[in-house]
Amino acid sequence: MATKLTQWSPFKGLATLRDEMDRVWDHFMKDFPGKELLRGEWVPSVDVSETKDKVLVKAEVPGMEAKDLDIALANSILTIKGEKRHEKEEQDEDYHVVESSYGSFSRSIQLPSEVQADKAKADYHNGILKITLPKSEEAKEKEVKIQVT
């Protein structure tokens, strides 16, 4: 009986393992809310809440002006875009620590309910952007009393 010899290569399956790990990581990170931060991008923090009549979105965008913000709504996805510009630097200034974030951002949020886009309102004050979105009549919860027998 003859035995066939094959050359052993220690790195033969390494590329396949890397591809598989990337696929698993991408799948895990797909819906992770802070994935932009892990890539080094600046995105504002948001709070999304709802009442019986409206959906409220608050975004922290300090150091910006209202004219630098762009808000759009399509298919129950609210998108907030903007650019936080770096203030002009002094020529003689030596920075020791820079923790402020600057640059363009885009943040899309799936809304929890259908809203009336034409009645949406946005207010920007003290670095907080508040977007009020009235719910559509179909999305408003209707309370039904159930009698216990």
C-alpha positions as CSV (number, residue, x, y, z in Angstrom):
1,M,0.0,0.0,0.0
2,A,1.5,3.3,-1.1
3,T,1.1,6.5,1.0
4,K,0.9,9.8,-0.7
5,L,3.0,12.5,0.8
6,T,1.7,16.1,0.9
7,Q,3.6,19.2,1.8
8,W,2.5,20.8,5.1
9,S,1.9,24.6,5.0
10,P,1.3,26.2,8.4
11,F,-0.4,29.3,6.8
12,K,-2.7,27.4,4.4
13,G,-6.0,28.0,6.2
14,L,-5.1,31.3,7.8
15,A,-6.7,33.5,5.1
16,T,-9.9,31.5,5.3
17,L,-10.0,31.8,9.0
18,R,-9.5,35.6,8.7
19,D,-12.4,35.9,6.2
20,E,-14.6,33.9,8.5
21,M,-13.7,36.0,11.5
22,D,-14.4,39.2,9.5
23,R,-17.8,37.8,8.5
24,V,-18.7,37.0,12.1
25,W,-17.6,40.4,13.3
26,D,-19.5,42.2,10.6
27,H,-22.6,40.2,11.4
28,F,-22.3,41.0,15.1
29,M,-21.6,44.7,14.6
30,K,-24.4,45.2,12.0
31,D,-26.9,46.6,14.5
32,F,-24.5,47.8,17.2
33,P,-25.4,51.4,18.0
34,G,-21.9,52.5,18.6
35,K,-20.2,51.0,15.6
36,E,-19.3,54.4,14.1
37,L,-17.3,55.2,17.3
38,L,-15.3,52.0,17.0
39,R,-14.3,53.1,13.4
40,G,-13.2,56.5,14.7
41,E,-16.1,58.4,13.3
42,W,-17.9,61.1,15.2
43,V,-21.7,60.7,15.6
44,P,-24.0,62.4,18.0
45,S,-25.6,60.5,20.9
46,V,-29.4,60.2,20.5
47,D,-32.3,59.4,22.8
48,V,-35.5,58.1,21.1
49,S,-38.7,58.0,23.2
50,E,-42.4,58.0,22.5
51,T,-45.7,58.9,24.1
52,K,-49.2,58.0,23.0
53,D,-49.2,60.9,20.5
54,K,-45.6,61.5,19.4
55,V,-42.1,60.2,18.9
56,L,-39.3,62.4,20.3
57,V,-35.7,62.3,19.2
58,K,-33.0,64.2,21.1
59,A,-29.5,64.4,19.7
60,E,-26.4,65.9,21.4
61,V,-24.7,68.2,18.9
62,P,-22.8,70.7,21.0
63,G,-20.7,73.4,19.3
64,M,-22.8,73.4,16.2
65,E,-25.3,75.9,14.7
66,A,-28.7,75.1,13.4
67,K,-27.7,75.9,9.9
68,D,-25.1,73.1,10.0
69,L,-27.8,70.5,10.6
70,D,-29.8,68.6,7.9
71,I,-32.8,66.4,9.0
72,A,-34.7,64.1,6.6
73,L,-37.4,61.5,7.1
74,A,-38.1,58.6,4.6
75,N,-39.7,55.2,5.2
76,S,-39.8,55.6,9.0
77,I,-36.0,56.3,9.1
78,L,-34.9,59.6,10.5
79,T,-31.5,60.9,9.2
80,I,-29.6,63.6,10.9
81,K,-26.6,65.0,9.0
82,G,-24.2,67.8,9.9
83,E,-20.7,69.0,10.2
84,K,-19.0,70.2,13.3
85,R,-16.2,72.5,12.3
86,H,-12.9,72.9,14.1
87,E,-12.4,76.4,15.5
88,K,-9.6,78.4,14.0
89,E,-6.3,77.5,15.7
90,E,-3.8,80.1,17.0
91,Q,-0.4,79.8,15.4
92,D,1.5,79.9,18.7
93,E,-0.7,77.3,20.4
94,D,0.7,73.9,21.3
95,Y,-2.0,71.4,22.1
96,H,-1.3,68.8,24.8
97,V,-4.7,67.1,24.8
98,V,-7.4,67.2,22.1
99,E,-10.5,65.2,22.9
100,S,-13.1,67.2,21.0
101,S,-14.5,65.6,17.9
102,Y,-14.9,67.4,14.6
103,G,-16.0,66.6,11.1
104,S,-19.1,65.5,9.2
105,F,-21.5,62.9,10.5
106,S,-24.7,61.1,9.4
107,R,-26.9,59.3,11.9
108,S,-29.9,57.3,10.8
109,I,-32.5,56.1,13.3
110,Q,-35.4,53.6,12.7
111,L,-38.5,55.2,14.3
112,P,-40.6,52.9,16.5
113,S,-43.9,54.1,15.0
114,E,-45.4,55.6,11.9
115,V,-45.3,59.4,12.1
116,Q,-46.8,62.4,10.2
117,A,-43.7,63.7,8.4
118,D,-45.4,66.9,7.3
119,K,-46.1,67.9,11.0
120,A,-42.6,67.2,12.3
121,K,-40.8,70.0,14.2
122,A,-37.2,70.5,15.1
123,D,-35.7,72.8,17.8
124,Y,-32.1,73.4,18.5
125,H,-31.0,75.0,21.8
126,N,-27.9,74.7,24.0
127,G,-26.3,71.9,21.9
128,I,-29.5,69.7,22.0
129,L,-31.5,69.0,18.9
130,K,-35.1,68.0,19.7
131,I,-37.2,66.6,16.9
132,T,-40.9,66.1,17.6
133,L,-42.7,63.7,15.3
134,P,-46.5,63.4,15.7
135,K,-47.7,59.8,15.3
136,S,-50.1,58.9,12.5
137,E,-53.6,58.1,13.6
138,E,-53.1,54.4,12.8
139,A,-50.0,54.3,15.0
140,K,-51.6,55.8,18.1
141,E,-52.5,53.3,20.6
142,K,-56.2,52.9,21.1
143,E,-57.2,51.7,24.5
144,V,-59.8,49.0,24.5
145,K,-61.4,48.0,27.8
146,I,-61.8,44.2,28.2
147,Q,-64.4,43.2,30.6
148,V,-63.6,40.4,33.0
149,T,-66.3,37.8,33.6
